[in-house]
């Protein structure tokens, strides 16, 4: 006796249990799971593969009708609809049946106070009937391709074979379903070396001029056009010879496509007849072609996507044709997208795609979209000079202004090129090399072309090696913090330290932060490294205080990723609690570029201020923050970048810039710190400008924590002496 697996979908736990109680009354049903809404139901159907689903119409999140449509489209299974408020003849109930539900029940009738045994028995009987109808569902299965179609129709044949006793009961229904599916059910046998049809149901082949009442007793050549019969007969013979348990084949005629499944029938071990089911799969074929197009093309621009790119590369490499991979990335597209909006951004991408396609003027040139603002051009059989001309044309076309509404937008590209076979002979590697060359072009300022070469490769190899070792550096305690004093220029004493991370790698030696910090930011390692810096700096400062040294601030540089990390505030609170450091002894250094998103930056900085932390803007003068916003930011200290401070005693322009920044800061009531002070003349000029604080090699280079006590001891005299 077969057991039917049931999934119950209802947002009420009480109702789910009550429905399960009904199924418990019949041992043929087994409740295998519950779902609380439509989305949950879709997941459970995939996981549990039930034979029957009961589905509540009124649910939050995804309602029953929406869920039913999704189930019938992607995971067809018999569904019984249940409702507390929907009448059986209502639009919602009729819509459910139209969408493919097998039956509909009102919960009040099933669960009325005086239990109606007849009603419950009818409910269970109709649930069994629904499971029998499973194989005749009219759904979207055919759209999932030939393999699924074969499976569905094979199940239908198997059902017919196993249910011969009940076939008369379902005969009329079967004929109706075959008609709905535009199908044809046939039985044939071989007599005197000729195949003869014994039964024929369905009007599918009326379009061929073949009719059911004229087909019985005749063979394929008598019923079908000659070329169709010639196509079918070898499969008929294979089924008759039992070459396989099931034979399937496709037929095409006048633009229509058909799938036929043949199942041999045995009696006493001998083939007695073959059952054939044929359905129209033209819609399925059209859907397959559409899906294939969507799989291989970008929906926004219509360009082939990465799938198409890889096929092109594989074919070209097989044919050993020379070609170049031209990787195009749009400079500052993210900023443009955020400035003008995503809709305008999409239109820009469409314009760029059209311009690139216009350059693909022959079969030797193909263009693909492989990322948000990334395109790849593939150029066949061109010399380097011809390739240069093509790339210059691409550059010029992209550089032309794009006019959208009232905006005139200028976009520039960074382009990297790799070549087959000289750079490599593997498709993925060629794309990666072109991407590497593009990254290098972007690092060089953008709006330029860079060919891949060994020097670039060496640089990337170094980067890969750094990333590999950096992933283990934290747990191996390879990072150390150095501390550079910040000196009050009036009192000539230390009032703070800036913590500066260094990496001492046993394999790579001392690695500069300028080299490893960008990699850490790109890979996301900066989060763990940044947390360690905060912990170590706070721990060390608290330790100095406990040893009796003057209480000073410790400054920690934040990366942009840290700054926009929503968990940073809680992270800092936990670190301060763990180390016991008071908040006003921790100073967070940010850069101007972090404040581009003014509203987010303001909210973040205000939360830091409310915590009692100090805030410094580092490298001031090198970014592009608006002065109108600067006065709104809760900043305590303004640090003048060392590129302006260096040699101000002999560089009048830098001196004027520094003087102006100091005057601005004083008006904003900010403390000014000059970075990179290296000689006494520069120091004296800073003092004349009334600069508050300074740091640099004139006072002390960054030192290890063990050297800080000596700096404190000498802090009442010039620290370079």
N, C-alpha and C positions, 0 to 999 in steps of 0.2 A: 504493500500500500504506500502510495506516494505521500510525502509530507510537504506542505506548502509553507515556504518561509515568508513571514509577514513583517513589514516595517510600518510602524505606527507614527504618524506625523501630526502633532497637535501641540499648541503652546501651553496647554494646561496639563500639569502632572496628574491631577485627579482624573481628567478625561482620558489621558493615555492609559492609566491603570484600568479604568472601566472598560475601555475598548479591548485591552489585553484579556480581561476577564471573559468577554464574549468568545474570543478565539480559544480560550482554555476549555470551552465546552465541547470542542471537537478535536479529537486527537490527530486529525489530518493537518491541523494548522500548528505552526510553531512561530511564536513572536521572537524574532532574532534581533530586534533593536528598536530604538525610539529616536525621533528627531523633534526639535523644538520649533523649527521654522523651515521655510522653503530652501534656503541656502544650505542649512544643516542636512536637509533631506537629500539634496543632490550628492553631498559627500558620502552620506550613509549608503545610498544606492550603489555607488561605485565600490564601497568597502564591503557591503554585506551581500550584494547580488540577490535581493529578495525576489520571490515569485509574485508578490502582491504588496501594494502600498495603500494604506488608508490615509487620506489627506484632508485636513481641515481647511475649509475655504477662508475663514476669518483668522488670519495670523499676522503678527507684527513683522517687521523686517521685509521678508518676501512673502506676499499673500499666496493663498492656495492656487488661484488661477495662474498667476505668474509662474509659480513653481511647476504646475502641471504642464504648462507650455515648454518649460526648460526640460522637464523629464521626458516628454514625448519627442523633443528634438534631439536630445543628446543621450539619454539613457532609457529608451522605451521599455516600460514594464506596466502590467495592468494596474490601474488606479481606481479605487473606490472613494468617491468624494463624500465627506461628512460635514454637516453644518448645523449650527444652533439657530441661526436667524434667517437663512435663505430658504424660501419656499421652493418646493420641487419643480414648479412650473415657472419659476422666475427666470429673468435673463441670465443671472449668474449661473444657475443650474444648467440651463440650456447651453450656455457658453462652455461650461465644463465638459459636457457631453460632446460638443462640437470639437473641442480641443483634443478629445481622445479618451476621456474618462469612461470606464466601463459601466459605472452605475453611480447612483446618488441616494443618500439616506439622510433623513433628519434625525439628529441626536435625540430629540424629545421622544420620538417613536420607539427608538431602541432602548432608551433608559427611563421610560415612564415608571412611576412608582409601583404600579401593579404590573410586574414584568409580564410581557406578552410572549409566551413561549413560541407561539407560531411565528411572530415577527422575528425573533432571534434565529429560529430555524431557517426562515426565509433568507435572512441576512447572510447566514453562513453558506446556504446553498448558492445564493447569487455570487458570493465571493469565490466559490469553487468554479462556477460557470465562467467568471471573469478570468480565472487562471487558465481555463481551457482555451479561451479566446486569445490568449497571449500571442500565439504564433500567427494570428491573423491581423495583428495591429496594423492599421494604416498610419505609418509614421514616416519619419525622415531617415530611416535606416538606409534607404537606397542612396542617400546623399553621401554616405560615408565610404562609398567605393565598392569595387567589385567583391572584395573579400568578405565584407559585411553582408552584401546582397546574397552571395552564395550561402553564407551561414544561415541567413534568415529563411531562404527558400528550402534549404536542406532540412531545417527544423520543421518547416511546414510539411514536407514530404514524410518525415519521420513520424510526425504527429498523425498524419493520415493513416500510415501503416499500423500504428499502435492502437488506433481508435476505430477500427473497422466496424465494431459492433455499434458504435455510436454515430457512425458516418451518416446513416439515414436521418438521424435526429438533426444533424447539422448540415444536411445536403443543400437545402435551400439557402442557408446562411453562407455556405461555402461558395455556391454559385454567385451570390451577391458580392462576396468579398473579391472573388476573382474578377468580376466585372468592374468593381471599384478600382482595383489595381491595374486595370487594363491588361489582364493576363490571360493565359491559355493553359488549361490542364488537359493533357493527352495521355492515353495508354496505347502502346503498340506492341506487337510481337512479330516474330519472323516466321513466315510460312513459305515453303518452297523457294527459299533464298530471296524472298521479298518481304520487306517490312510493311505491315498493314496496321492502320489505326483501328482500334476497337472502341475507343471512347474519345469524345472531344467536347470540352466545355470552355466557353469564353468566346468573345467576339473580337479578340485582339487582331486576328489576321484578316478581318473583313477588308482592311486596306489593301490586302494582296488579291482580293477577289476570291478568297477561300472562305467557305461557309461550313459550319459545324455539321449540318445534316447531309452535306455533300462529301464530307471527308471520311466518315466512318466506312471501313471496308476498303479504303484506298491507300496507296502508298505515297511517300513524300513527293515523288516525281509527278503524281497525278494531281496533287493539291497545290504545290508551291512552284514558283518560277524555277526554271532549270538550274540557274546558278545557285539559288538558295538551297535547293535539294542536294546538289553536288557538295555544298559546304556542310550540310547537316549529316549526310549518310555515314561518313567515317566515324563521327561521334556516336551515332546510333549503333554501328557495328562494335565499337569499343565497349559500349555499355552491355551489349548482348554477349560479348566475349568475356565479360566480367574483368576487364583490365583494371578496374578500380571500383570501389564500393559506390562512388558517386562520380559522374562525369559532368563537367560543365563547359559551356562554350558560349561565345558571343557571336552575334550576327548583326550585320549592318545592311540596311536596305533603304535607299532613297532618303538618306539623312537621319533615319531612325536607328536606334541601337537596342538590341534585345539580348537578354541573358536567359539561357536555358540550362536547367539542372535535370539530369537523367539519373533515375534510381532503379537498378534491376530488382525484380521480385522473383524469389525462388519458391518452388513447391517441390518437396521431396528432394531437395538438393539440386534441382534443375531450374534454369531460368524459364519462367512461364510468361512474363511480360515485363515491360519497362514503363515506369511512370515518368512523365515529362512535365515539367512546369516551366513556362516561358513568361517573362514579364518585360515590359517596356522600360529600359533604363536610360532613355534619352535624356531625361531630366537629370539623372545621376551623372551622366557623362558631362553635361553642361556644368553641373555643380563642381565636378572634379576639375574641369578646365578652369573654372573661376577660382577654385581653391588653389590650384597650381599657379595661377597668375598671381594671386595674393601672396602666396608663399615666396614667390620669386621677384616681387616688385614692391617698391615703397608706395604706400597709399597716398602720401602727401604730394610727392613730386612725379609719380609715375615711372621713375627710373628703376631699373633692375636693382635688387638689393644684394646683400652679401652672398646669398645662395647663388644668385646668377653670376656674381663675380667669381666665386670658387669654381663653378662649372667652366666658365670662360678660361680661367687659368689652367685648369686640368687639361682641357682640350688643346690649348696652345702648347703646353709643355709636352703632351703626347706627340704633337706634330713637329716638335722641336723648332718652333718658329721664334725668331727674335722679337722681343717686345719689351716695353717699359711700363712700370707701374707708377702712375702719377698720383700721389696722395695730396688732396687739397683740403685745407682746413681754413675756416673763416676767422680772421683775427677779431677778438673782442666781441664775438657774436652773443655771448651770454649777457654782456652789458647792454648791447643793443636790444636784445630780447626783453630785458627787464625795463629798459628805458621806454620803449615804444609799445610794449605789450606782446603777448604770445601770438595773437592773431596777425599782427604786423610781421612778427618774426617768421611765421609760417609763410607769409606772402613773399618775404625776402628769399627764403629757401626755394620757393617755387620759381622765382625770377632767376636765381643763380643756376638752378637745375636746367631751366630753359636755355640760358646762355651757354652752359656746358654742352647741352645736346646740340646746339647750333654749331659748336666746334667739331662735333663728331660727324663730319661730312662724308665719311666713307665707311666701308666695312672694317677698315683697319683701325678705327677709333671707336671705343665704347666707353660709356660713362655709367657709374653706379653710385648710389647713396648708401654709405655704410655706417653712418652715425648721425647724431643730431645735426651737426654742421660740418660733417666730413663726407667728402666725395672721393671716388677713385676713378681716374681715367686710365684706360689700357690702350696703349699705342703699339700697333704691330709694324714690324719691318721698317722702322725709320732709323736713319742715321742720327748721330748726335746733333748735327746742325739742324736737321729737319725737326727733331724733337725739341730743340731750343726754340725754333720758330713757333711750333705748336703751343708750347708752354707760355711763351710771351703773348700769344694771342689769347690764351686763357686768362693770363694776368690782366691784360688790357680790358677784356670783356667784363671781368668781375669788378675792376676798378671804376667802371662807369657808374655814375650816381643812379640810385634807384629811387624813383619818385612814387611815393605811396601817400594818397590823400594830400595833405599840405606839407609833407615831409620830403626832404631831399636827403637820402641816406647814402653814406659812402661806406663801402665794405672793401676790405683788402684781404688777400689770401696769403697763407704760408703754404708753400708747396715743397714736398719731398719726392725724390725720384729714385727708384731702384730699377736695375735692368737684368733681363734674362738673356743669356746665361751667365754673364760675367760676374754679377753680384751673388747669385745663388740659383739653384735649380729646384727649389721647393716653394710651392705657392704661398704657404703661410709665412715662410721666412721672407719672401720678397715683399709681401705686404708689410711685415714688421719692419723691414729695413727702410721702406719708403716712409713709414710712419715715424721712424727714428729720425730720418733726414728732415721730415716736416717739423718735428719737435725742435730740431736744431735751428731750422730757419726761423721758427717762432722765438726761440731764445735770442737769436741775433737781431730781434726787433720786428720781425714779421714783414709782410708784403715783399717777400723774396722767394727765390727758388734755391734749393740745396740738393745736390746729388749725393747719394749715399757713398761714403768712402771709408777707408780703413781707419782714419783718424776719428771719425764720428763713431765707428764701431768700438774703438778702444775706449772712448769716453763712455759709451753705453755699457761696455763690459765692466768698467770700473763702477758704474752706477749699480749694476746687477750684483756685483761682488759686495758693494757697500750695503745694499738692501739685505742680502743674504746674511751677512755677519751682524747687521744691526738688529735683526729679529731675535738674536740670542744675547746681544750686548747687555740688555737690562738685567736679565736673570744672572748673568755672569759678573755683574758689578763692574762693568768696564767704563761706565760713565762717572765722571767726577764733576764737582762744582768748584769753580774758581770765584774769587770775590775781589771786586775792584772798589776801593773806597770812593765815597762821594764827600767832598770837602766843603765846609762852609768857608767862603772866601773872606768873610769879615773876621771870623774868629779863628780861622785856620785850624779847624779840628774836624774829625770825622763825624758825620751825622747820619751816615747810611752806607750801605754796600749794595752794589748790583751783582746778583749771582749770574754767572756765565758758565754754561755747560761745555764740557770738553769730553772727547771720546778717545780713550787710550785703548786701542785694539791690539791684542798680542800678535795678530796676523798682519794687520794693516798699518800699525803704528799710530801716531797721533793724527786724528782726522779732524779737519776744520769744521766748525758748525756751519760755515757757508756752504760746505759740501754735503753734509749729512742732514741738516734740518729740512731743506726742500724735499729730500727723498722721504723723510719721516712724515712730512705733511701730505705728500702725494699718496703714500701707502696707508695712512691712518695710524702709523706707529707713534705719531706725535701725541696722541691722547695719553698713552701709558708713560711716555717719556716726560711729557709735561706734568703729569700727576706726580711722578717721582721728583722732578725739580721742585715743585711746590712743597712736597713733604720734606725733602732734604734741607731746603733753604729755611723753612720754618723751624725744623728740629734744631738746625745749627745755630740759628739766631737765639732760640730759647736757651740752648746750652751756654752760649756766651753770656747771656744775662745771668744765668744761675752761677757762673764762674765769677761774677762780680764786674764784668766789663760794662761800659756805658750802654744804656738801652738805645739802640738805633734802629732805623728801618732796614728791612731787607727787600730789595726790589727783584721781582721775577718777571721776565718777558713772557707774554702770552702770544701764542700763534693765533692766526685768524680762525682756525678750526676750533681751537679751545674756546676762543671768545664767543663763538656762536653755538657752543655746546650747551644745551639746556641743563645738563647735570652739573655744570661747573660750579654754580653757587653752592649746591649741597656738598660737592666735593671739597671746596675750600672750608666750609663750616666744619666738616668732619676732621679735616687736617688740623685746623686751629684747635679743635677740641682735643684731638689726640696729642698734639705737641704742647698744648698749654700756652701758646703764643697769643698775646692780645692782638686783636685785629688791626689797631692803628700802627703796629710795627711791621705790617706786611704791605708792600706797595706793588701794585700790578701795573706793568708797562704795556701799553698798547701802541699801535702805529696809526697814522692818519688813514691808511687804506682800510682799516677795520671799521671805520665809521661811515663808510659810503652809504650803507643802509641806515639812515639817520635815526629813524624811529626805533628800530631794534637796538641800535647802539645806545641810544638814550636810555631805554628801559633797562638794558644790561648794566650800564654804568651807574644808574641810580640805585639799582639793587646792590651794587658793590659799595656805594657810598653809605647806604642804609645799614650795611653790615659793619661799617666803621673802618673799611679799608681805605688806603690812599691809592690815588690813581695818577699815573704819569703818562703824558703823550711823548713817545720816543721818536727820534729821527725827524723832529719837526722841520718843515721846510722842504722835504723831499716828496711829500704826497700831494693830495689835492683836496684837502678838507676845506670846507667853506668857513670863512671867518664868522659869518652870521650864525652858523651852527656851533662853532668853537666856543662861543660865549655861553651856550646853553649846556655844554657838557660839564658834568661835575668833576673837573680835573683839578688836581692840586699842583702838579709840577709839569713844566714844559721843558723838554730836553732838546737843545739845538743840535742838529746832526753835525758830526765831526767834519763832514765835507765842507761846511761853512766855517767852522772854528779854525781849522788847520791854516796856519800862516796868516792869520788876520792882521798881524803886525806889519806884514809886507804886501798884503793884498787888499787894496782899498775897497774893492767891490764886496768881498766877503765881510770885511769890517762893517760896511754900511748895512749889509743884510743882517748881521748879528745884532748890531745896535738897534735896528728897527724891530727885530723879534723881541729883544729884551724890553724895549719901550712898550710894545704891544702887550706883552705878558704882564708888565707892571700895571698897565691900565685895566687888565682883566683880573688883577689881584692874584696872579699865579707866580709860583716860585720858578725861577729859571735855572736850569742845569746845563752847563756847556760841556759837551763830550769831546774827547780827543785833544785835551790840552797837553802839549808836548814841550813847550819852552816857556821861559820866564817872560819874554816880551809879549807873547800872546796872553799870558796870565795877567800881566799888568794892564793891558788894554781892556780885558774883560772886567777888571776891577774898576777901571775908569768908566765903563759902560754901566756900572752898578749891577753886574751879574751876581746872583745869589750864591750859586754853587758850581762846582766843576769836578770833573773826573778825567783821568788820562794818565799817560806814562810819566808826565812831569811829577805827579804825586806818587803813583805806584802802578805797576802793571797788575793784572789780575793775579792773585796768589791763592794757594791752597789754604784750607781752613786753619791748618797748623801755624801759618805765618801771620794770621790776623792779630793775635795778641801783641806781636811786635809792632804792628801798625798802630794799635791803640796806644801803646807806650810812647810812640813818637808823634802822636797826633797833635801835640801842642806846638810842634815846630814844623817847618816845611817838610813834607814827607819824602821828598826826593833826596834829602841830605843824609 
